[in-house]
């Protein structure tokens, strides 16, 4: 029997398929998440393009009776190191009059993105998780038979990768 969540996600997928025709700039769709992305170099053009896409998205959601929680909607600007880091977007990017928060790190599908795409934040996160796991393994290894230890180790490493 299908769970309510899988049915809900299937219904969202049916609705969401035509949004790319409405927004008219590239999108990444995954379940009920939408990522709007584009490339511009001038802050005014970035704000204008993003606000227009967000307004078309809002019109589409109204037409399809879908609610967007603007308080959970953020944006991040990727750029080369040393470029665009000073661009000001405060209160300029908005969804239905509500200013969206600019973030400087974004966790999406287990990866932590930073504005320069160096993945240093993600690397630090993985190192911290692994150090914690290695510490736990060292404490328990002497109490487990080898066969059980190997299973626990593989399961733990698999969980960190996901």
C-alpha positions in Angstrom: 0.0 0.0 0.0 1.4 3.4 -0.9 2.1 5.8 1.9 0.3 9.2 2.1 3.7 10.9 1.5 4.4 9.0 -1.7 0.9 9.7 -3.0 1.3 13.4 -2.1 4.6 13.6 -3.9 3.1 11.9 -7.0 0.3 14.5 -7.1 2.9 17.3 -6.7 4.9 15.8 -9.6 1.8 15.8 -11.8 1.1 19.5 -11.0 4.7 20.6 -11.1 5.7 19.3 -14.6 4.5 22.4 -16.4 6.1 25.0 -14.2 9.3 25.2 -16.3 7.1 26.5 -19.2 5.8 29.2 -17.0 9.0 30.4 -15.2 11.0 30.5 -18.5 14.4 30.1 -16.9 16.2 26.9 -15.9 14.8 24.9 -13.0 15.8 21.8 -11.1 12.8 19.9 -9.8 13.0 17.3 -7.1 9.8 16.1 -5.4 8.3 19.3 -4.0 11.6 21.3 -4.2 12.3 23.8 -7.0 15.6 25.4 -7.6 15.7 28.3 -10.0 19.1 29.0 -11.5 20.6 31.4 -14.0 23.8 33.3 -14.7 24.1 37.1 -14.5 26.9 39.4 -13.4 25.1 42.6 -12.4 23.2 42.7 -9.1 20.3 44.7 -10.5 19.9 42.3 -13.4 20.1 39.3 -10.9 17.4 40.9 -8.7 15.1 41.7 -11.7 15.5 38.2 -13.3 14.9 36.4 -10.0 11.9 38.6 -8.9 10.3 38.1 -12.3 10.8 34.3 -12.1 9.4 34.3 -8.5 6.4 36.3 -9.6 5.7 33.8 -12.4 6.1 31.0 -9.9 3.6 32.7 -7.6 1.1 33.1 -10.4 1.5 29.4 -11.2 1.1 28.4 -7.6 -2.1 30.5 -7.3 -3.5 28.9 -10.5 -2.7 25.4 -9.2 -3.8 26.2 -5.6 -0.4 25.4 -4.2 1.0 27.2 -1.2 4.6 28.3 -0.9 6.1 29.0 2.5 8.2 32.1 1.8 9.7 31.8 5.3 11.5 28.6 4.1 12.5 30.1 0.8 16.1 31.3 0.6 18.5 32.2 -2.2 22.3 31.9 -2.6 24.5 33.5 -5.2 27.4 31.5 -6.5 30.5 33.3 -7.8 34.2 33.0 -8.3 36.3 33.6 -5.3 36.8 37.3 -4.7 34.0 38.3 -7.1 30.4 39.3 -6.3 30.8 38.7 -2.6 30.0 42.4 -1.9 26.9 42.5 -4.0 23.9 43.8 -2.0 20.6 42.0 -2.3 19.0 42.9 1.1 15.2 43.3 0.8 15.4 43.4 -3.0 14.6 39.7 -3.7 11.0 38.9 -2.6 8.2 36.5 -3.0 4.7 38.1 -2.9 6.1 41.1 -1.1 8.0 39.1 1.5 11.8 39.6 1.3 13.8 36.4 0.9 16.8 35.7 2.9 20.2 35.4 1.2 22.2 32.5 2.6 25.9 31.9 2.4 25.6 28.1 2.8 22.9 25.8 1.5 22.4 22.2 2.4 20.7 20.3 -0.4 20.5 16.5 -0.7 23.2 16.1 1.8 25.7 18.5 0.2 26.6 21.8 1.7 27.1 24.4 -1.0 29.1 27.7 -0.3 29.0 30.7 -2.6 32.3 29.9 -4.3 31.6 26.2 -4.7 34.8 25.2 -2.9 32.9 22.6 -0.9 35.1 23.5 2.1 32.1 23.7 4.4 30.9 20.3 3.2 34.4 18.9 3.7 34.6 20.2 7.2 31.2 18.7 8.0 32.2 15.3 6.7 35.5 15.4 8.6 33.6 16.2 11.8 31.1 13.4 11.3 33.8 10.9 10.5 35.9 11.9 13.5 32.9 11.3 15.7 32.2 8.0 14.1 35.8 6.8 14.3 35.8 7.8 18.0 32.7 5.7 18.6 34.1 2.8 16.6 37.4 2.8 18.6 35.4 2.6 21.8 33.3 -0.4 20.7 35.7 -2.4 18.5 37.1 -4.4 21.4 33.6 -5.6 22.4 32.5 -6.8 18.9 33.3 -9.9 17.0 35.0 -9.2 13.6 32.0 -10.2 11.5 29.7 -7.8 13.4 32.3 -5.1 13.4 32.5 -5.2 9.6 28.8 -4.9 9.3 28.6 -2.0 11.7 31.5 -0.3 10.0 30.0 -0.6 6.5 26.6 0.6 7.7 28.1 3.6 9.5 30.2 4.6 6.5 27.2 4.2 4.2 25.1 6.5 6.5 27.9 9.2 6.4 27.9 9.1 2.6 24.2 9.7 2.4 
